[in-house]
Amino acid sequence: MGKMVSVEQALSKLDHGQSFLIGGFLNVGTPEMLVSGILEKELKDLEIIGNDSGFPDRGVGELIANKRVRKVVATHIGTNPETGKQMHSGETEVVLVPQGTLAEQIRAGGAGLGGVLTATGIGTVVEKDKQVIEVDGKKFLLEKPITADVALIKAYKADKYGNLVYRKAARNFNPIMATAGKLVIAEAEEIVEAIDPDEVMTPGVFVDMVVRGEE
């Protein structure tokens, strides 16, 4: 039942060309130690899915600045000029998605749904190449579910069974991403023997590995 591993053991499961769901909102709730490990391991040709592309010198942004990423799926990239630069040069593919839509796509992926219907984007460039479905006279876009090879999650507290607790706003995308990765690795600030079931925010059944991170 024990899911505690070293950072080196966790990183050994990662490879070039993989897709990654990475939790966080402007680095709040981002598993920065694991992201730094990807950089040190010199992985490349990666697809990164997250709320944003961070900052050039921290978290996900470092992977982009060091040109390890071939595709970014995010809700905005304004805080990392390097992402925009690589997008305009054609060096990195960037897919911008409305924030609520991205959250629902990931949730659908984790729940095994065929997609979600949303009116967001109807009549705009977002509609291009997407299926439009009419329900009770109203048009919706079919947004397909999102999953990834790996989900990297940041938690405040974890136990040896992989149960997780998040701290305040650091919760953001982490809980839904933990359901949508084929391999889920959680970086936790604090490790305890067991967490009260009433406190658990992500059940350990979704988590494959836990590493001890920094506060």
Disulfide bonds with the S-S distance in Angstrom:
none
